Structure formats: C-alpha cells, structure tokens
Amino acid sequence: MFLPIIFNSVNDRTMLAGKLLSATCSHYRYLDGTGDLLVYEYDCTRSKVLVACDIVILSNSGEMFMHDYLLLNDGNWRNSFGEVSETLEALLPSSSLCAELLVRRNIDEFRVRGANV
C-alpha cells in the first residue's frame, strides 16, 4: 500500500488520506532459512491504533511476494485480495508465523496524501 512497488490490491493508500501515521519496519528471517520477511506496520500517531500493514516476502531463490492489509471502518481487516476477517492475524500468510525477529526500525511520521495531492 505504501511501498513503491506496483502490484494489484483492492486496498489503496488514499483510503487513509489525511491521517498522520507513524510506522515500524520489522525484518524477520524464516526459521528454516528459506528467506526473509519484512513487515511494515502503520499506526495512527495520536491513537496508536494499527491501521495498515505491508508484508514483503523474499525467498532465497529470488522470488518476491507482497501483501497489504487495511483496517476497515467497521473494525475488520481486509487483505490485498479482498478477503475480510475480524483479526489481522487470520489473514497473514501462515509462513509468517515461523520467523524470528532480526531488527525493528522506526520510520518517520508522515501524513497520507489524497489522490490529487
């Protein structure tokens, strides 16, 4: 959603237009050594509520996969394919559960721009 990678998703960053967000990037390595996982978490600066998430999966064979997730107004989460669940965890790839955290970095606060800005 926020990463400069073009891929198909039903979610779009303009759905969060005007919000002031802070973010973290967590770098994980799969326990079986087959690749890495980057998890970008975006929360509203004032409320500290997680509102979006980007996940990049990098395999040792050179393949890259990306998924994004958006917190909807009704409190449910939606993935890039349009699937909806009450929890973010239910939508995450099962492989993301088998990874160890290597490093977590904060990303500077930013305001989400609208489509015409």
Biopython code that builds the backbone (N, CA, C, O; Angstrom):
import numpy as np
from Bio.PDB.StructureBuilder import StructureBuilder

atoms = [
    (1, "MET", "N", (0.822, -1.186, 0.000)),
    (1, "MET", "CA", (0.000, 0.000, 0.000)),
    (1, "MET", "C", (0.868, 1.252, 0.000)),
    (1, "MET", "O", (0.623, 2.179, -0.772)),
    (2, "PHE", "N", (1.883, 1.284, 0.863)),
    (2, "PHE", "CA", (2.740, 2.458, 0.954)),
    (2, "PHE", "C", (4.099, 2.261, 0.303)),
    (2, "PHE", "O", (4.795, 3.238, 0.026)),
    (3, "LEU", "N", (4.489, 1.016, 0.055)),
    (3, "LEU", "CA", (5.798, 0.758, -0.541)),
    (3, "LEU", "C", (5.759, 1.066, -2.031)),
    (3, "LEU", "O", (4.724, 0.872, -2.669)),
    (4, "PRO", "N", (6.861, 1.541, -2.598)),
    (4, "PRO", "CA", (6.875, 1.903, -4.020)),
    (4, "PRO", "C", (7.025, 0.682, -4.929)),
    (4, "PRO", "O", (7.921, 0.617, -5.771)),
    (5, "ILE", "N", (6.127, -0.275, -4.736)),
    (5, "ILE", "CA", (6.118, -1.496, -5.530)),
    (5, "ILE", "C", (4.732, -1.599, -6.155)),
    (5, "ILE", "O", (3.725, -1.492, -5.454)),
    (6, "ILE", "N", (4.674, -1.802, -7.449)),
    (6, "ILE", "CA", (3.378, -1.888, -8.116)),
    (6, "ILE", "C", (2.890, -3.340, -8.085)),
    (6, "ILE", "O", (3.578, -4.257, -8.535)),
    (7, "PHE", "N", (1.686, -3.518, -7.543)),
    (7, "PHE", "CA", (1.046, -4.828, -7.537)),
    (7, "PHE", "C", (-0.447, -4.596, -7.379)),
    (7, "PHE", "O", (-0.866, -3.507, -6.989)),
    (8, "ASN", "N", (-1.243, -5.596, -7.674)),
    (8, "ASN", "CA", (-2.694, -5.452, -7.603)),
    (8, "ASN", "C", (-3.181, -5.630, -6.176)),
    (8, "ASN", "O", (-2.801, -6.573, -5.481)),
    (9, "SER", "N", (-4.036, -4.696, -5.754)),
    (9, "SER", "CA", (-4.634, -4.766, -4.430)),
    (9, "SER", "C", (-5.960, -4.027, -4.445)),
    (9, "SER", "O", (-6.126, -3.037, -5.159)),
    (10, "VAL", "N", (-6.906, -4.518, -3.647)),
    (10, "VAL", "CA", (-8.168, -3.792, -3.501)),
    (10, "VAL", "C", (-7.994, -2.620, -2.536)),
    (10, "VAL", "O", (-8.838, -1.725, -2.488)),
    (11, "ASN", "N", (-6.911, -2.622, -1.773)),
    (11, "ASN", "CA", (-6.622, -1.540, -0.833)),
    (11, "ASN", "C", (-5.810, -0.461, -1.539)),
    (11, "ASN", "O", (-5.069, -0.743, -2.481)),
    (12, "ASP", "N", (-5.956, 0.763, -1.079)),
    (12, "ASP", "CA", (-5.223, 1.873, -1.660)),
    (12, "ASP", "C", (-4.897, 2.867, -0.549)),
    (12, "ASP", "O", (-5.706, 3.098, 0.349)),
    (13, "ARG", "N", (-3.705, 3.451, -0.621)),
    (13, "ARG", "CA", (-3.274, 4.384, 0.415)),
    (13, "ARG", "C", (-4.220, 5.572, 0.565)),
    (13, "ARG", "O", (-4.305, 6.150, 1.649)),
    (14, "THR", "N", (-4.934, 5.952, -0.500)),
    (14, "THR", "CA", (-5.848, 7.095, -0.392)),
    (14, "THR", "C", (-7.023, 6.804, 0.548)),
    (14, "THR", "O", (-7.725, 7.724, 0.968)),
    (15, "MET", "N", (-7.235, 5.528, 0.874)),
    (15, "MET", "CA", (-8.283, 5.178, 1.837)),
    (15, "MET", "C", (-7.939, 5.678, 3.238)),
    (15, "MET", "O", (-8.795, 5.704, 4.123)),
    (16, "LEU", "N", (-6.682, 6.072, 3.433)),
    (16, "LEU", "CA", (-6.233, 6.623, 4.713)),
    (16, "LEU", "C", (-5.837, 8.094, 4.569)),
    (16, "LEU", "O", (-5.131, 8.632, 5.422)),
    (17, "ALA", "N", (-6.287, 8.742, 3.497)),
    (17, "ALA", "CA", (-5.898, 10.125, 3.212)),
    (17, "ALA", "C", (-6.180, 11.044, 4.403)),
    (17, "ALA", "O", (-7.231, 10.974, 5.040)),
    (18, "GLY", "N", (-5.198, 11.904, 4.676)),
    (18, "GLY", "CA", (-5.319, 12.891, 5.748)),
    (18, "GLY", "C", (-4.831, 12.410, 7.099)),
    (18, "GLY", "O", (-4.588, 13.227, 7.988)),
    (19, "LYS", "N", (-4.680, 11.106, 7.279)),
    (19, "LYS", "CA", (-4.242, 10.584, 8.583)),
    (19, "LYS", "C", (-2.741, 10.802, 8.774)),
    (19, "LYS", "O", (-1.957, 10.709, 7.830)),
    (20, "LEU", "N", (-2.368, 11.089, 10.005)),
    (20, "LEU", "CA", (-0.973, 11.203, 10.384)),
    (20, "LEU", "C", (-0.553, 9.845, 10.938)),
    (20, "LEU", "O", (-1.098, 9.380, 11.939)),
    (21, "LEU", "N", (0.419, 9.211, 10.281)),
    (21, "LEU", "CA", (0.821, 7.862, 10.648)),
    (21, "LEU", "C", (2.269, 7.816, 11.101)),
    (21, "LEU", "O", (3.104, 8.608, 10.663)),
    (22, "SER", "N", (2.543, 6.882, 11.978)),
    (22, "SER", "CA", (3.922, 6.519, 12.298)),
    (22, "SER", "C", (4.046, 5.047, 11.936)),
    (22, "SER", "O", (3.046, 4.336, 11.845)),
    (23, "ALA", "N", (5.269, 4.599, 11.733)),
    (23, "ALA", "CA", (5.434, 3.240, 11.223)),
    (23, "ALA", "C", (6.683, 2.582, 11.787)),
    (23, "ALA", "O", (7.593, 3.241, 12.291)),
    (24, "THR", "N", (6.694, 1.260, 11.685)),
    (24, "THR", "CA", (7.881, 0.469, 12.002)),
    (24, "THR", "C", (8.087, -0.541, 10.882)),
    (24, "THR", "O", (7.137, -0.962, 10.221)),
    (25, "CYS", "N", (9.320, -0.915, 10.685)),
    (25, "CYS", "CA", (9.658, -1.997, 9.753)),
    (25, "CYS", "C", (10.390, -3.066, 10.558)),
    (25, "CYS", "O", (11.423, -2.797, 11.172)),
    (26, "SER", "N", (9.852, -4.257, 10.549)),
    (26, "SER", "CA", (10.462, -5.378, 11.253)),
    (26, "SER", "C", (10.991, -6.372, 10.232)),
    (26, "SER", "O", (10.277, -6.787, 9.320)),
    (27, "HIS", "N", (12.256, -6.747, 10.400)),
    (27, "HIS", "CA", (12.906, -7.701, 9.493)),
    (27, "HIS", "C", (12.983, -9.040, 10.215)),
    (27, "HIS", "O", (13.592, -9.157, 11.278)),
    (28, "TYR", "N", (12.356, -10.041, 9.617)),
    (28, "TYR", "CA", (12.348, -11.398, 10.168)),
    (28, "TYR", "C", (13.078, -12.336, 9.219)),
    (28, "TYR", "O", (13.133, -12.087, 8.015)),
    (29, "ARG", "N", (13.636, -13.408, 9.754)),
    (29, "ARG", "CA", (14.222, -14.483, 8.952)),
    (29, "ARG", "C", (13.439, -15.753, 9.257)),
    (29, "ARG", "O", (13.159, -16.065, 10.414)),
    (30, "TYR", "N", (13.084, -16.492, 8.178)),
    (30, "TYR", "CA", (12.375, -17.756, 8.373)),
    (30, "TYR", "C", (13.253, -18.739, 9.129)),
    (30, "TYR", "O", (14.451, -18.842, 8.864)),
    (31, "LEU", "N", (12.664, -19.453, 10.063)),
    (31, "LEU", "CA", (13.407, -20.397, 10.891)),
    (31, "LEU", "C", (14.059, -21.505, 10.070)),
    (31, "LEU", "O", (15.093, -22.042, 10.466)),
    (32, "ASP", "N", (13.466, -21.850, 8.934)),
    (32, "ASP", "CA", (14.052, -22.888, 8.093)),
    (32, "ASP", "C", (15.104, -22.336, 7.128)),
    (32, "ASP", "O", (15.655, -23.086, 6.322)),
    (33, "GLY", "N", (15.386, -21.032, 7.203)),
    (33, "GLY", "CA", (16.428, -20.422, 6.387)),
    (33, "GLY", "C", (16.064, -20.182, 4.932)),
    (33, "GLY", "O", (16.951, -19.896, 4.128)),
    (34, "THR", "N", (14.794, -20.289, 4.565)),
    (34, "THR", "CA", (14.397, -20.170, 3.160)),
    (34, "THR", "C", (14.189, -18.737, 2.681)),
    (34, "THR", "O", (13.959, -18.514, 1.492)),
    (35, "GLY", "N", (14.267, -17.765, 3.583)),
    (35, "GLY", "CA", (14.075, -16.390, 3.132)),
    (35, "GLY", "C", (13.845, -15.420, 4.276)),
    (35, "GLY", "O", (14.038, -15.741, 5.449)),
    (36, "ASP", "N", (13.430, -14.234, 3.896)),
    (36, "ASP", "CA", (13.212, -13.149, 4.842)),
    (36, "ASP", "C", (11.814, -12.570, 4.678)),
    (36, "ASP", "O", (11.159, -12.735, 3.649)),
    (37, "LEU", "N", (11.392, -11.897, 5.713)),
    (37, "LEU", "CA", (10.068, -11.298, 5.765)),
    (37, "LEU", "C", (10.226, -9.884, 6.302)),
    (37, "LEU", "O", (10.811, -9.678, 7.365)),
    (38, "LEU", "N", (9.699, -8.906, 5.560)),
    (38, "LEU", "CA", (9.686, -7.526, 6.032)),
    (38, "LEU", "C", (8.247, -7.162, 6.348)),
    (38, "LEU", "O", (7.362, -7.314, 5.506)),
    (39, "VAL", "N", (8.012, -6.683, 7.561)),
    (39, "VAL", "CA", (6.668, -6.315, 7.991)),
    (39, "VAL", "C", (6.667, -4.823, 8.325)),
    (39, "VAL", "O", (7.350, -4.374, 9.245)),
    (40, "TYR", "N", (5.883, -4.070, 7.556)),
    (40, "TYR", "CA", (5.722, -2.635, 7.783)),
    (40, "TYR", "C", (4.369, -2.434, 8.456)),
    (40, "TYR", "O", (3.332, -2.792, 7.899)),
    (41, "GLU", "N", (4.386, -1.862, 9.656)),
    (41, "GLU", "CA", (3.154, -1.625, 10.400)),
    (41, "GLU", "C", (2.938, -0.119, 10.524)),
    (41, "GLU", "O", (3.844, 0.622, 10.907)),
    (42, "TYR", "N", (1.722, 0.320, 10.192)),
    (42, "TYR", "CA", (1.387, 1.740, 10.202)),
    (42, "TYR", "C", (0.290, 1.982, 11.231)),
    (42, "TYR", "O", (-0.766, 1.350, 11.193)),
    (43, "ASP", "N", (0.556, 2.908, 12.151)),
    (43, "ASP", "CA", (-0.474, 3.229, 13.136)),
    (43, "ASP", "C", (-0.720, 4.725, 13.160)),
    (43, "ASP", "O", (0.156, 5.526, 12.834)),
    (44, "CYS", "N", (-1.948, 5.086, 13.558)),
    (44, "CYS", "CA", (-2.290, 6.498, 13.703)),
    (44, "CYS", "C", (-1.460, 7.055, 14.851)),
    (44, "CYS", "O", (-1.439, 6.491, 15.945)),
    (45, "THR", "N", (-0.788, 8.147, 14.599)),
    (45, "THR", "CA", (0.137, 8.706, 15.571)),
    (45, "THR", "C", (-0.530, 9.022, 16.903)),
    (45, "THR", "O", (0.028, 8.724, 17.959)),
    (46, "ARG", "N", (-1.702, 9.614, 16.866)),
    (46, "ARG", "CA", (-2.359, 10.026, 18.118)),
    (46, "ARG", "C", (-2.950, 8.861, 18.890)),
    (46, "ARG", "O", (-2.789, 8.788, 20.109)),
    (47, "SER", "N", (-3.628, 7.950, 18.213)),
    (47, "SER", "CA", (-4.318, 6.865, 18.910)),
    (47, "SER", "C", (-3.458, 5.623, 19.077)),
    (47, "SER", "O", (-3.777, 4.762, 19.897)),
    (48, "LYS", "N", (-2.375, 5.514, 18.317)),
    (48, "LYS", "CA", (-1.503, 4.329, 18.327)),
    (48, "LYS", "C", (-2.246, 3.066, 17.909)),
    (48, "LYS", "O", (-1.860, 1.961, 18.291)),
    (49, "VAL", "N", (-3.314, 3.226, 17.122)),
    (49, "VAL", "CA", (-4.071, 2.084, 16.620)),
    (49, "VAL", "C", (-3.493, 1.679, 15.269)),
    (49, "VAL", "O", (-3.332, 2.520, 14.384)),
    (50, "LEU", "N", (-3.181, 0.397, 15.107)),
    (50, "LEU", "CA", (-2.673, -0.135, 13.853)),
    (50, "LEU", "C", (-3.772, -0.029, 12.801)),
    (50, "LEU", "O", (-4.877, -0.528, 13.010)),
    (51, "VAL", "N", (-3.474, 0.626, 11.652)),
    (51, "VAL", "CA", (-4.486, 0.827, 10.617)),
    (51, "VAL", "C", (-4.122, 0.182, 9.282)),
    (51, "VAL", "O", (-4.991, 0.001, 8.430)),
    (52, "ALA", "N", (-2.850, -0.166, 9.090)),
    (52, "ALA", "CA", (-2.436, -0.779, 7.831)),
    (52, "ALA", "C", (-1.146, -1.558, 8.040)),
    (52, "ALA", "O", (-0.412, -1.341, 9.004)),
    (53, "CYS", "N", (-0.894, -2.466, 7.114)),
    (53, "CYS", "CA", (0.295, -3.293, 7.200)),
    (53, "CYS", "C", (0.694, -3.724, 5.789)),
    (53, "CYS", "O", (-0.159, -4.110, 4.990)),
    (54, "ASP", "N", (1.981, -3.658, 5.489)),
    (54, "ASP", "CA", (2.541, -4.189, 4.241)),
    (54, "ASP", "C", (3.488, -5.316, 4.619)),
    (54, "ASP", "O", (4.260, -5.190, 5.570)),
    (55, "ILE", "N", (3.432, -6.413, 3.883)),
    (55, "ILE", "CA", (4.348, -7.533, 4.116)),
    (55, "ILE", "C", (5.039, -7.876, 2.805)),
    (55, "ILE", "O", (4.392, -8.061, 1.774)),
    (56, "VAL", "N", (6.364, -7.960, 2.861)),
    (56, "VAL", "CA", (7.156, -8.363, 1.710)),
    (56, "VAL", "C", (7.865, -9.661, 2.087)),
    (56, "VAL", "O", (8.557, -9.725, 3.102)),
    (57, "ILE", "N", (7.690, -10.688, 1.268)),
    (57, "ILE", "CA", (8.329, -11.984, 1.477)),
    (57, "ILE", "C", (9.403, -12.149, 0.402)),
    (57, "ILE", "O", (9.116, -12.096, -0.794)),
    (58, "LEU", "N", (10.636, -12.349, 0.845)),
    (58, "LEU", "CA", (11.776, -12.510, -0.063)),
    (58, "LEU", "C", (12.334, -13.913, 0.116)),
    (58, "LEU", "O", (12.844, -14.250, 1.185)),
    (59, "SER", "N", (12.239, -14.730, -0.924)),
    (59, "SER", "CA", (12.771, -16.089, -0.812)),
    (59, "SER", "C", (14.227, -16.110, -1.249)),
    (59, "SER", "O", (14.667, -15.252, -2.014)),
    (60, "ASN", "N", (14.961, -17.083, -0.765)),
    (60, "ASN", "CA", (16.369, -17.228, -1.150)),
    (60, "ASN", "C", (16.526, -17.527, -2.641)),
    (60, "ASN", "O", (17.606, -17.328, -3.198)),
    (61, "SER", "N", (15.470, -17.999, -3.287)),
    (61, "SER", "CA", (15.531, -18.298, -4.722)),
    (61, "SER", "C", (15.299, -17.053, -5.574)),
    (61, "SER", "O", (15.344, -17.120, -6.802)),
    (62, "GLY", "N", (15.048, -15.905, -4.914)),
    (62, "GLY", "CA", (14.890, -14.651, -5.637)),
    (62, "GLY", "C", (13.452, -14.225, -5.874)),
    (62, "GLY", "O", (13.213, -13.161, -6.444)),
    (63, "GLU", "N", (12.496, -15.031, -5.451)),
    (63, "GLU", "CA", (11.092, -14.651, -5.615)),
    (63, "GLU", "C", (10.705, -13.616, -4.565)),
    (63, "GLU", "O", (11.223, -13.622, -3.448)),
    (64, "MET", "N", (9.781, -12.724, -4.941)),
    (64, "MET", "CA", (9.286, -11.713, -4.006)),
    (64, "MET", "C", (7.765, -11.703, -4.071)),
    (64, "MET", "O", (7.175, -11.712, -5.152)),
    (65, "PHE", "N", (7.143, -11.684, -2.902)),
    (65, "PHE", "CA", (5.696, -11.625, -2.797)),
    (65, "PHE", "C", (5.347, -10.461, -1.871)),
    (65, "PHE", "O", (6.078, -10.169, -0.924)),
    (66, "MET", "N", (4.234, -9.807, -2.153)),
    (66, "MET", "CA", (3.817, -8.702, -1.300)),
    (66, "MET", "C", (2.326, -8.805, -1.027)),
    (66, "MET", "O", (1.537, -9.186, -1.892)),
    (67, "HIS", "N", (1.967, -8.457, 0.191)),
    (67, "HIS", "CA", (0.570, -8.417, 0.618)),
    (67, "HIS", "C", (0.375, -7.125, 1.390)),
    (67, "HIS", "O", (1.296, -6.642, 2.048)),
    (68, "ASP", "N", (-0.826, -6.565, 1.311)),
    (68, "ASP", "CA", (-1.126, -5.430, 2.180)),
    (68, "ASP", "C", (-2.444, -5.683, 2.899)),
    (68, "ASP", "O", (-3.268, -6.490, 2.470)),
    (69, "TYR", "N", (-2.611, -4.979, 3.989)),
    (69, "TYR", "CA", (-3.756, -5.178, 4.870)),
    (69, "TYR", "C", (-4.232, -3.813, 5.341)),
    (69, "TYR", "O", (-3.423, -2.929, 5.626)),
    (70, "LEU", "N", (-5.549, -3.644, 5.420)),
    (70, "LEU", "CA", (-6.135, -2.359, 5.808)),
    (70, "LEU", "C", (-7.216, -2.583, 6.848)),
    (70, "LEU", "O", (-8.058, -3.469, 6.703)),
    (71, "LEU", "N", (-7.186, -1.772, 7.903)),
    (71, "LEU", "CA", (-8.252, -1.795, 8.908)),
    (71, "LEU", "C", (-9.426, -1.009, 8.353)),
    (71, "LEU", "O", (-9.297, 0.177, 8.047)),
    (72, "LEU", "N", (-10.564, -1.662, 8.222)),
    (72, "LEU", "CA", (-11.762, -1.025, 7.676)),
    (72, "LEU", "C", (-12.508, -0.258, 8.758)),
    (72, "LEU", "O", (-12.268, -0.453, 9.949)),
    (73, "ASN", "N", (-13.407, 0.608, 8.336)),
    (73, "ASN", "CA", (-14.173, 1.431, 9.283)),
    (73, "ASN", "C", (-15.010, 0.602, 10.250)),
    (73, "ASN", "O", (-15.307, 1.064, 11.352)),
    (74, "ASP", "N", (-15.396, -0.613, 9.863)),
    (74, "ASP", "CA", (-16.206, -1.460, 10.748)),
    (74, "ASP", "C", (-15.365, -2.277, 11.730)),
    (74, "ASP", "O", (-15.905, -3.078, 12.494)),
    (75, "GLY", "N", (-14.020, -2.073, 11.711)),
    (75, "GLY", "CA", (-13.137, -2.775, 12.639)),
    (75, "GLY", "C", (-12.573, -4.075, 12.105)),
    (75, "GLY", "O", (-11.727, -4.687, 12.757)),
    (76, "ASN", "N", (-13.016, -4.514, 10.940)),
    (76, "ASN", "CA", (-12.471, -5.721, 10.312)),
    (76, "ASN", "C", (-11.232, -5.362, 9.494)),
    (76, "ASN", "O", (-11.003, -4.198, 9.165)),
    (77, "TRP", "N", (-10.438, -6.386, 9.172)),
    (77, "TRP", "CA", (-9.247, -6.229, 8.344)),
    (77, "TRP", "C", (-9.513, -6.796, 6.970)),
    (77, "TRP", "O", (-10.247, -7.775, 6.836)),
    (78, "ARG", "N", (-8.924, -6.193, 5.932)),
    (78, "ARG", "CA", (-9.040, -6.685, 4.564)),
    (78, "ARG", "C", (-7.650, -6.829, 3.972)),
    (78, "ARG", "O", (-6.806, -5.948, 4.133)),
    (79, "ASN", "N", (-7.411, -7.953, 3.280)),
    (79, "ASN", "CA", (-6.119, -8.147, 2.626)),
    (79, "ASN", "C", (-6.178, -7.642, 1.186)),
    (79, "ASN", "O", (-7.228, -7.196, 0.724)),
    (80, "SER", "N", (-5.070, -7.713, 0.491)),
    (80, "SER", "CA", (-4.967, -7.187, -0.869)),
    (80, "SER", "C", (-5.863, -7.930, -1.865)),
    (80, "SER", "O", (-6.141, -7.417, -2.949)),
    (81, "PHE", "N", (-6.313, -9.128, -1.504)),
    (81, "PHE", "CA", (-7.190, -9.903, -2.376)),
    (81, "PHE", "C", (-8.670, -9.632, -2.112)),
    (81, "PHE", "O", (-9.530, -10.120, -2.846)),
    (82, "GLY", "N", (-8.973, -8.854, -1.067)),
    (82, "GLY", "CA", (-10.354, -8.540, -0.733)),
    (82, "GLY", "C", (-10.954, -9.415, 0.348)),
    (82, "GLY", "O", (-12.113, -9.230, 0.718)),
    (83, "GLU", "N", (-10.185, -10.369, 0.864)),
    (83, "GLU", "CA", (-10.676, -11.218, 1.950)),
    (83, "GLU", "C", (-10.750, -10.387, 3.230)),
    (83, "GLU", "O", (-9.872, -9.566, 3.491)),
    (84, "VAL", "N", (-11.792, -10.601, 4.022)),
    (84, "VAL", "CA", (-12.024, -9.827, 5.235)),
    (84, "VAL", "C", (-12.070, -10.756, 6.441)),
    (84, "VAL", "O", (-12.595, -11.867, 6.368)),
    (85, "SER", "N", (-11.508, -10.280, 7.557)),
    (85, "SER", "CA", (-11.534, -11.050, 8.800)),
    (85, "SER", "C", (-11.584, -10.081, 9.983)),
    (85, "SER", "O", (-11.224, -8.909, 9.871)),
    (86, "GLU", "N", (-12.037, -10.606, 11.109)),
    (86, "GLU", "CA", (-12.075, -9.798, 12.331)),
    (86, "GLU", "C", (-10.682, -9.494, 12.851)),
    (86, "GLU", "O", (-10.487, -8.499, 13.549)),
    (87, "THR", "N", (-9.701, -10.344, 12.520)),
    (87, "THR", "CA", (-8.340, -10.133, 13.014)),
    (87, "THR", "C", (-7.340, -10.116, 11.861)),
    (87, "THR", "O", (-7.516, -10.802, 10.854)),
    (88, "LEU", "N", (-6.304, -9.331, 12.028)),
    (88, "LEU", "CA", (-5.222, -9.284, 11.049)),
    (88, "LEU", "C", (-4.510, -10.634, 10.982)),
    (88, "LEU", "O", (-4.177, -11.110, 9.896)),
    (89, "GLU", "N", (-4.282, -11.237, 12.119)),
    (89, "GLU", "CA", (-3.555, -12.498, 12.186)),
    (89, "GLU", "C", (-4.188, -13.585, 11.316)),
    (89, "GLU", "O", (-3.478, -14.404, 10.733)),
    (90, "ALA", "N", (-5.506, -13.594, 11.228)),
    (90, "ALA", "CA", (-6.201, -14.609, 10.440)),
    (90, "ALA", "C", (-5.925, -14.467, 8.946)),
    (90, "ALA", "O", (-6.074, -15.435, 8.200)),
    (91, "LEU", "N", (-5.528, -13.281, 8.497)),
    (91, "LEU", "CA", (-5.273, -13.038, 7.076)),
    (91, "LEU", "C", (-3.801, -13.181, 6.685)),
    (91, "LEU", "O", (-3.481, -13.260, 5.499)),
    (92, "LEU", "N", (-2.913, -13.215, 7.665)),
    (92, "LEU", "CA", (-1.485, -13.284, 7.368)),
    (92, "LEU", "C", (-1.103, -14.636, 6.778)),
    (92, "LEU", "O", (-1.706, -15.653, 7.120)),
    (93, "PRO", "N", (-0.102, -14.655, 5.890)),
    (93, "PRO", "CA", (0.375, -15.953, 5.375)),
    (93, "PRO", "C", (0.855, -16.826, 6.530)),
    (93, "PRO", "O", (1.515, -16.335, 7.446)),
    (94, "SER", "N", (0.533, -18.102, 6.492)),
    (94, "SER", "CA", (0.917, -18.996, 7.589)),
    (94, "SER", "C", (2.429, -19.044, 7.770)),
    (94, "SER", "O", (2.914, -19.276, 8.877)),
    (95, "SER", "N", (3.174, -18.829, 6.695)),
    (95, "SER", "CA", (4.636, -18.863, 6.792)),
    (95, "SER", "C", (5.185, -17.744, 7.676)),
    (95, "SER", "O", (6.297, -17.852, 8.191)),
    (96, "SER", "N", (4.412, -16.671, 7.854)),
    (96, "SER", "CA", (4.902, -15.552, 8.668)),
    (96, "SER", "C", (4.975, -15.905, 10.150)),
    (96, "SER", "O", (5.580, -15.173, 10.934)),
    (97, "LEU", "N", (4.368, -17.008, 10.534)),
    (97, "LEU", "CA", (4.394, -17.428, 11.931)),
    (97, "LEU", "C", (5.670, -18.179, 12.298)),
    (97, "LEU", "O", (5.930, -18.419, 13.477)),
    (98, "CYS", "N", (6.458, -18.547, 11.306)),
    (98, "CYS", "CA", (7.665, -19.342, 11.532)),
    (98, "CYS", "C", (8.916, -18.525, 11.235)),
    (98, "CYS", "O", (9.768, -18.941, 10.451)),
    (99, "ALA", "N", (9.018, -17.368, 11.862)),
    (99, "ALA", "CA", (10.154, -16.490, 11.599)),
    (99, "ALA", "C", (10.617, -15.841, 12.891)),
    (99, "ALA", "O", (9.833, -15.639, 13.818)),
    (100, "GLU", "N", (11.913, -15.515, 12.937)),
    (100, "GLU", "CA", (12.464, -14.843, 14.107)),
    (100, "GLU", "C", (12.801, -13.396, 13.765)),
    (100, "GLU", "O", (13.269, -13.102, 12.665)),
    (101, "LEU", "N", (12.564, -12.515, 14.696)),
    (101, "LEU", "CA", (12.833, -11.097, 14.505)),
    (101, "LEU", "C", (14.339, -10.843, 14.532)),
    (101, "LEU", "O", (15.035, -11.271, 15.453)),
    (102, "LEU", "N", (14.834, -10.136, 13.505)),
    (102, "LEU", "CA", (16.242, -9.755, 13.449)),
    (102, "LEU", "C", (16.441, -8.314, 13.896)),
    (102, "LEU", "O", (17.327, -8.025, 14.700)),
    (103, "VAL", "N", (15.616, -7.410, 13.372)),
    (103, "VAL", "CA", (15.752, -5.989, 13.715)),
    (103, "VAL", "C", (14.424, -5.279, 13.459)),
    (103, "VAL", "O", (13.665, -5.659, 12.568)),
    (104, "ARG", "N", (14.164, -4.263, 14.240)),
    (104, "ARG", "CA", (12.967, -3.435, 14.064)),
    (104, "ARG", "C", (13.419, -1.981, 14.016)),
    (104, "ARG", "O", (14.192, -1.530, 14.861)),
    (105, "ARG", "N", (12.929, -1.257, 13.021)),
    (105, "ARG", "CA", (13.294, 0.149, 12.860)),
    (105, "ARG", "C", (12.044, 1.011, 12.793)),
    (105, "ARG", "O", (11.025, 0.603, 12.237)),
    (106, "ASN", "N", (12.132, 2.204, 13.364)),
    (106, "ASN", "CA", (11.054, 3.174, 13.252)),
    (106, "ASN", "C", (11.188, 3.944, 11.952)),
    (106, "ASN", "O", (12.298, 4.195, 11.481)),
    (107, "ILE", "N", (10.061, 4.315, 11.376)),
    (107, "ILE", "CA", (10.002, 5.118, 10.159)),
    (107, "ILE", "C", (9.416, 6.467, 10.539)),
    (107, "ILE", "O", (8.475, 6.540, 11.328)),
    (108, "ASP", "N", (9.969, 7.528, 9.982)),
    (108, "ASP", "CA", (9.496, 8.875, 10.299)),
    (108, "ASP", "C", (7.995, 9.013, 10.083)),
    (108, "ASP", "O", (7.419, 8.428, 9.166)),
    (109, "GLU", "N", (7.386, 9.798, 10.948)),
    (109, "GLU", "CA", (5.967, 10.095, 10.865)),
    (109, "GLU", "C", (5.660, 10.777, 9.530)),
    (109, "GLU", "O", (6.466, 11.559, 9.026)),
    (110, "PHE", "N", (4.490, 10.474, 8.962)),
    (110, "PHE", "CA", (4.099, 11.097, 7.699)),
    (110, "PHE", "C", (2.588, 11.228, 7.623)),
    (110, "PHE", "O", (1.852, 10.481, 8.269)),
    (111, "ARG", "N", (2.129, 12.197, 6.816)),
    (111, "ARG", "CA", (0.701, 12.389, 6.582)),
    (111, "ARG", "C", (0.373, 11.759, 5.235)),
    (111, "ARG", "O", (1.074, 11.986, 4.249)),
    (112, "VAL", "N", (-0.696, 10.968, 5.200)),
    (112, "VAL", "CA", (-1.101, 10.299, 3.969)),
    (112, "VAL", "C", (-1.770, 11.327, 3.051)),
    (112, "VAL", "O", (-2.722, 12.007, 3.434)),
    (113, "ARG", "N", (-1.252, 11.415, 1.853)),
    (113, "ARG", "CA", (-1.802, 12.353, 0.879)),
    (113, "ARG", "C", (-2.960, 11.736, 0.118)),
    (113, "ARG", "O", (-3.015, 10.523, -0.081)),
    (114, "GLY", "N", (-3.883, 12.588, -0.305)),
    (114, "GLY", "CA", (-5.011, 12.140, -1.108)),
    (114, "GLY", "C", (-4.612, 11.885, -2.541)),
    (114, "GLY", "O", (-3.447, 12.051, -2.902)),
    (115, "ALA", "N", (-5.550, 11.490, -3.353)),
    (115, "ALA", "CA", (-5.265, 11.126, -4.748)),
    (115, "ALA", "C", (-4.818, 12.317, -5.582)),
    (115, "ALA", "O", (-4.052, 12.143, -6.530)),
    (116, "ASN", "N", (-5.272, 13.512, -5.259)),
    (116, "ASN", "CA", (-4.949, 14.694, -6.074)),
    (116, "ASN", "C", (-3.840, 15.549, -5.490)),
    (116, "ASN", "O", (-3.606, 16.660, -5.966)),
    (117, "VAL", "N", (-3.158, 15.060, -4.478)),
    (117, "VAL", "CA", (-2.105, 15.878, -3.838)),
    (117, "VAL", "C", (-0.741, 15.398, -4.265)),
    (117, "VAL", "O", (0.271, 15.953, -3.837)),
]
sb = StructureBuilder()
sb.init_structure("model")
sb.init_model(0)
sb.init_chain("A")
sb.init_seg("    ")
for serial, (resi, resn, name, xyz) in enumerate(atoms, 1):
    if name == "N":
        sb.init_residue(resn, " ", resi, " ")
    sb.init_atom(name, np.array(xyz, "f"), 0.0, 1.0, " ", f" {name:<3s}", serial, name[0])
structure = sb.get_structure()
